[in-house]
């Protein structure tokens, strides 16, 4: 008798298992649909109301650069060539500088600013903004306010003559000229960075600006001390 009852209960148990499996599949399908739309867009890829972050910033919000404004773009486009010129100046120290501290400082400037250049280039690319052209004095950059010395409208960019004079200098003369020119150059970078901290909207750009202010202010103090003892 017990064997007969066990056999008759099998169809009912199978039905229950089938219903449970069907429910699990349905739940999984609903989960996948929910996950697929969690990026703020509908299934056709269009943005849902409330997910647009404003003109020019919606696409950037999905990139490492994040949301940005015109001040952030200006900061990156001007600080890139400003950094590039500082790196050019720093590279001139090899074989010309006589003071070990000047050589060490030049190496530190190159090591710090090269990665920052690459970071800012990445932001501009992610924002869909043009990269600045690069040259020694940056006097040929489109949109720059050119002065009579051939320099750019950016604060304290070195002219072609400044760069030529520095390249021609040797020993103690180079050390002093390098420190004097780099102090002015750093002061320009600090001015630009402070403007970004005040007017920028991108968190990463403002953070980099703060780092520039801190590092280059300290280097200005160091170079003033170098000049005093030369």
N, C-alpha and C positions, 0 to 999 in steps of 0.2 A: 504493500500500500504506500509506503513512504517513497519508494522509487517512482511510482506513478505520479504522485503529487509534485515531486521535484521536477519531473519532465514537463508537466503541464504549466509550470511557472516560468519556463525558459522564454517563451515568446514575450511575455509581459516585461521581463527583465531586459530583454534585448531592445524593446521599444523605449524603455526608460533611458538606456544607455544612448540610443540614437538621438533622443530628444535633447539630452545633456550635451552631446557633441555638437548638435546643430546650434544650440544656444551659445556655445563657446566660440564657434566660427563667426556668428553674427556679432558677438561682442568684439572680437578681434578686428573685424571689418570696420566697425564704428571707431575703434581706437586709431586705426590707420588713417581714416578720413580726417579725424581731428588733428592728428600730427601733421598731416599734409598741408593743413591750412594755418598752422601756427606761425608762419612767417609774415603774417599781415596781408596776405593776398588771397584772392579767390582761386578756385580751381583752374580758371582760365589765365591766371598769372597777373591779373589786374589788381591794383591796390584797392583795399577796402577803405571806406571813409574813415578818417582819423589816423591813418597810418602814414600819410605823407608828411614829411618833416619840414616842408618849405622848399622854395625854389633853390635848386642846385644842391640841396643837402640830402634829399631822400635816398639817392643811390649811394652817396658816400657813407650813410649811416651803417651800411653793411660791410664797410671796408675798415681796415685798421686805422685809417685817419679819422673816421667818425664824422659827425656833422661839423660844418665849418662856415666861416663868413669871409667877406672880402679882406678883412684885416689879416686873417690867417693866410690867405693866398699871397697877399703882398709880403708878409713876413717871410714865407718860404722862398718866394721868387727873388727877394732881395738878399736874404741871408745866405742862400746857396752861393752866389758869386762872391759875396763878402767873405765867407768861409774859404772859398777856393783861393782867393787872393792871399789870405792869411797862411794857407798851406804852402803856396808858392814862396812866400816870404820865409817861412820856416825851413823849407828845403834849401834855401840859399845859405843857411848857416853851416852846412856841411862843407868843410874845406876852407871856410872863410872866418868863422868865429874863432876867437882866441880864448874866451872866457868859458870855462866848463859849465857854469850855471846858465849861460846863454845857450850853449849847445843843448843842455838838458831841457830847458824851457821850450826851445824850438821843436825838439822831438815830442814833447808833451802836447804842444799845440797841434802838431800834425796828427798825432795819435787820437786826440779828442775830436777834432773837427772833421776829419775824413768820414767817420761813421755818421756824424750828424748831417753831413751833406747827403749821404745815401738815404737817410731817414726822410729828410725833407723832399727829396726827389720822389720817393715812394708816395708821400702824401699827395703831391701835385698830380702824379699819375693816377692815383685812386680817385682824386677829385675831378679828373678830366680837364685839368688846367695845364697850360704850356710850361715846359721847363725853360729857365732862362738860358741865354747863350753865355758862354764863358770866354773871357780873355783876361789878360794881365791887369789892365786898369779898369775893365768893364765899361770904357767910355763909348764903345760902339753898340751897347745894348739898346734895342728898340725901346722907346718910351722913357729913357733916362734923360735927366736934365744935365746937359753937358756944361761944365764950367770952362773958363779960359785955360785952365791947366790940363784939359783933356780928361778930367775925372768924371765920375758919374754923379747923379743926384743923391746917391746913398751917403749916409754920414761917414765921413773920414775914409773914403776909398782912396788908395794911393794912385797917383798919376803915373803915366809911363815913365816920366823923369824920375819920380821917387823910386820906382822899381829898378831903373837902370843904375841910379846912384848906389842903391843898396847892393846890387849885383857886382858893381865895380869896387866896392869897399873890401878891405881886408883887415884881419886882426882886431885891435882895439877900436879902430875906426868903425869897422863893421859892427862890433858889439854895441857901441853907443848908438849908431844910426838905427840898428835893428830895434833896440829897446825904445828909442824915441818914436819911430814910425809905428811900431806895434802897439804902443800905448795909445796913440791917436786912433789907430785902427780898432782896438778893443773898445775905446770910448764910443765909437760909432756903433759897434755891435750892441753895446749895453743900451744905447739910446733906442735902437730898433727893437730890442728885446723888451724893454720897458713899455714901449708902445703896444707890443703884442700882448703883454700881460694885462694891459688896461683895456684894449679894444678887441682882442681876439675872442673867438667863440669855441674853438676846438681845444679840448682838454689836453691832448697830447702836445699840441703846439705851444700852449701856454706853459706847460710843464717844462718843455725844452727851453723856452724863453727864460724861465726862472733859473734853470741850470746855467745858461749863458751868462746871466747877470752875476750869479754867485761866483762862477769859475773865473770869468774874465776880470771882474773887479779885484779878485785876489791876485791875478797875474799882473794887473796894472800896478798894484802896490809892490809886488816883487820887482818889477822892472824899474820902478822909481828908485828902489834901493840899489839896484845894480848900477844905474846911472850915477847915483851919489858916490859910489866907491870906485868907479872907473877913473 
